[in-house]
Amino acid sequence: MITDGVVISFNGQIDFGTAVAFLSLALTLLQWIVSLVRGRRAAARSQASAICARVVRMSERETATVGGCRADIAPQFGLEVMNNSNDLVYQVILTAVLVQGAGPEDGRAVEGSDGRVLLSSVAPGKTVRCIGHLDCSMHKALGCEVAFTDRYGRSWVRKSDGHLGRIQFKTPVDYYGLMQPVEWMDFDEP
C-alpha cells in the first residue's frame, strides 16, 4: 500500500494518445540535447574563429619601430596576428610557411625557430613581430600558420589556407614539438 506516492497504472494497456505524448516528449528531449551540444560547440569555436594571421612586408619606417629589424639588403618580413575576439589568446605560435613553391607547407615541418614567433599571449587587435628575411624567390608564395590556446584552455591551429582545426590533447608547443623551456616573447614588446 502506497500512501504518499503517485501511482501510474496503465492496466496493461497504453492508448494511442498516451503513446503519441511519450513519443513527443522523447523527441523534444532529444532536440533539446542536440541543440545544447551544438550551442556548446559553437561557443567553443567562436573565439577561435576570430583569430587569423598573415605574413606582412615591413617598410623601412616600420622596421625601425616594430621588432627592431633592419632593412639593409633584403626585404624584411613580419608575422601579424589579428585577434578579433574580446579576450586574450595564449601560447600563440606564428609560423611562416609556403602556400606555393618548394618548402614547408605545414608549420610542423619548419625546423627550429627560423620563421617562427612565440608570443605568451595576444590581446584583442593586431600584433606584428618582425622575423627578418624570408626566401620569397621565384614561384614562392608565403603564408602564416597560427596555433594558440583560447580562453577555455582549448588549443587550435589555423593553417595558411584558412582551415581552423582543434588540436586534440596537446598544447601548441607540443603540436610543433618545440624544445622546453620555450622562450616566449613578452606580449607588450613592440
Secondary structure, 3 states (H helix, E strand, C coil): CCCCCCCCCCCCCCCHHHHHHHHHHHHHHHHHHHHHHHHHHHHHHHHHCCEEEEEEEECHHHHHHCCCCCCCCCCEEEEEEEECCCCCEEEEEEEEEEEECCCCCCHHHCCCCCCEEEEEEECCEEEEEEEECCCCCCCCEEEEEEEEECCCCCEEEECCCCCEEEECCCCHHHHHCCCCCCCCECCCCC
